[in-house]
């Protein structure tokens, strides 16, 4: 049975006139009559009683009509689902991210924009370290990952990385700490002999390695007194005077009492990377476009905005 036949039948049933139905369908009457007869032959029933004066549905046609309407509606729905899936408006998007990513305004804006513009996508977010994200993307469990690192990540074949942004790192200390009171901006060398608290998870591995390398270049090994697994604990302990730490500027949005943030001189930078397979499903393509638009929109703002 051809869906076209059902549409012809529905049009004739609505008009109850082959001539008007043919005109509405943009065809001549004889081919329409032939198509209806072909449908009746296929079904083995008569759908219309035809006379020179009138057209009427038979009992079979009357009962067939609502079923034909349902079939056409379901076919239209199926076509709409396919189109929505193709353009990324329907489906699933699994995304991994490093713990600091939601505090980056561009990332937060992209997540908001995506949820507003693609509400039917099943968006699943997972806070994971770099290695877990890479492994899960390679397996197909994740579509997109957002990781932090100074250098481009080393990725297996078939995966790529896009640098979303690079941002300054800041020194965080308690307000009565000697490095908070100093007039000149402190540098990495000034952390020699200073207790340091680090955020120590797999997601921070790249930055911690970079931090240790910077300390080595400055001629000392950092005095790491505590390693913690959450930003809340990290900031709480630094504000309680347990030591200093280094944070991405985006985390300055977290206001903690008695915590002072100082620029470093010379600057220390960190980068945020988006990683994914070379071939992306439509939902991931849509999110990539949204996040790149958010980055571009932010870059276009005046620096004092």
BELFEN-V565057 format. One record per residue. N is the residue number from 1. RES is the residue in one letter. SS is DSSP state (A for helix, B for strand, O for the rest). Layout:
<<N RES SS> <N RES SS>>
//
This chain:
<<1 X O> <2 X O> <3 X A> <4 X A> <5 X A> <6 X A> <7 X A> <8 X A> <9 X A> <10 X A> <11 X A> <12 X A> <13 X A> <14 X A> <15 X A> <16 X O> <17 X O> <18 X A> <19 X A> <20 X A> <21 X A> <22 X A> <23 X A> <24 X A> <25 X A> <26 X O> <27 X O> <28 X O> <29 X A> <30 X A> <31 X A> <32 X A> <33 X A> <34 X A> <35 X A> <36 X A> <37 X A> <38 X A> <39 X A> <40 X A> <41 X A> <42 X A> <43 X A> <44 X O> <45 X O> <46 X O> <47 X O> <48 X B> <49 X B> <50 X B> <51 X O> <52 X O> <53 X O> <54 X O> <55 X B> <56 X B> <57 X B> <58 X O> <59 X A> <60 X A> <61 X A> <62 X A> <63 X A> <64 X A> <65 X A> <66 X A> <67 X A> <68 X A> <69 X A> <70 X A> <71 X A> <72 X A> <73 X A> <74 X A> <75 X A> <76 X A> <77 X A> <78 X A> <79 X A> <80 X A> <81 X A> <82 X A> <83 X A> <84 X A> <85 X A> <86 X A> <87 X O> <88 X O> <89 X O> <90 X O> <91 X B> <92 X B> <93 X B> <94 X B> <95 X B> <96 X B> <97 X B> <98 X O> <99 X O> <100 X O> <101 X A> <102 X A> <103 X A> <104 X O> <105 X A> <106 X A> <107 X A> <108 X A> <109 X A> <110 X A> <111 X A> <112 X A> <113 X A> <114 X A> <115 X A> <116 X A> <117 X A> <118 X O> <119 X O> <120 X O> <121 X B> <122 X B> <123 X B> <124 X B> <125 X B> <126 X B> <127 X B> <128 X O> <129 X O> <130 X A> <131 X A> <132 X A> <133 X A> <134 X A> <135 X A> <136 X A> <137 X A> <138 X A> <139 X A> <140 X O> <141 X O> <142 X O> <143 X O> <144 X B> <145 X B> <146 X B> <147 X B> <148 X B> <149 X B> <150 X O> <151 X O> <152 X O> <153 X O> <154 X O> <155 X O> <156 X O> <157 X O> <158 X O> <159 X B> <160 X B> <161 X B> <162 X B> <163 X B> <164 X B> <165 X B> <166 X B> <167 X B> <168 X B> <169 X B> <170 X B> <171 X B> <172 X B> <173 X B> <174 X B> <175 X O> <176 X O> <177 X O> <178 X A> <179 X A> <180 X A> <181 X A> <182 X O> <183 X O> <184 X O> <185 X O> <186 X O> <187 X O> <188 X A> <189 X A> <190 X A> <191 X A> <192 X O> <193 X O> <194 X O> <195 X B> <196 X B> <197 X B> <198 X B> <199 X B> <200 X O> <201 X O> <202 X A> <203 X A> <204 X A> <205 X A> <206 X A> <207 X A> <208 X A> <209 X A> <210 X A> <211 X A> <212 X A> <213 X A> <214 X A> <215 X A> <216 X A> <217 X A> <218 X O> <219 X O> <220 X O> <221 X O> <222 X O> <223 X B> <224 X B> <225 X B> <226 X B> <227 X B> <228 X B> <229 X O> <230 X O> <231 X A> <232 X A> <233 X A> <234 X A> <235 X A> <236 X A> <237 X A> <238 X A> <239 X A> <240 X O> <241 X O> <242 X O> <243 X O> <244 X B> <245 X B> <246 X B> <247 X B> <248 X B> <249 X A> <250 X A> <251 X A> <252 X A> <253 X A> <254 X O> <255 X O> <256 X O> <257 X O> <258 X O> <259 X B> <260 X B> <261 X B> <262 X B> <263 X B> <264 X O> <265 X O> <266 X O> <267 X O> <268 X O> <269 X B> <270 X B> <271 X B> <272 X B> <273 X B> <274 X B> <275 X B> <276 X B> <277 X B> <278 X O> <279 X O> <280 X O> <281 X O> <282 X A> <283 X A> <284 X A> <285 X A> <286 X A> <287 X A> <288 X A> <289 X A> <290 X A> <291 X A> <292 X A> <293 X A> <294 X A> <295 X A> <296 X A> <297 X A> <298 X A> <299 X A> <300 X A> <301 X O> <302 X O> <303 X O> <304 X O> <305 X O>>
//
